[in-house]
Amino acid sequence: MGSVAVYTRQNGGYRLVYPTKKIGSQNLPIIHPINHEAGSAVETAINEKVSELFNENYESEQIGSL
């Protein structure tokens, strides 16, 4: 799965936006989880990975500034 945008939520955490394709005046989803349970699992996995990546970058910046 690719092209999923990850946005920061104002209250913390991240929001996923799945790609769409404009056909006429409608935006139709190209990919989307098949149900709420699958969507929650994808969101949890991506949130964990994004948090891990941001923490790694923060820690390496802190080490580099010493």
DAQUIKA-V991145 format. One record per residue. NEAR is the number of other C-alpha atoms within 10 Angstrom. Layout:
near-><NEAR & NEAR>
This chain:
near-><6 & 7 & 10 & 13 & 11 & 16 & 11 & 10 & 10 & 8 & 6 & 7 & 13 & 19 & 15 & 16 & 12 & 16 & 15 & 14 & 11 & 10 & 8 & 7 & 6 & 9 & 11 & 12 & 11 & 10 & 14 & 14 & 13 & 8 & 8 & 9 & 10 & 12 & 14 & 12 & 12 & 13 & 17 & 13 & 11 & 17 & 17 & 12 & 12 & 15 & 13 & 12 & 12 & 11 & 12 & 12 & 12 & 12 & 11 & 11 & 11 & 10 & 9 & 8 & 6 & 5>
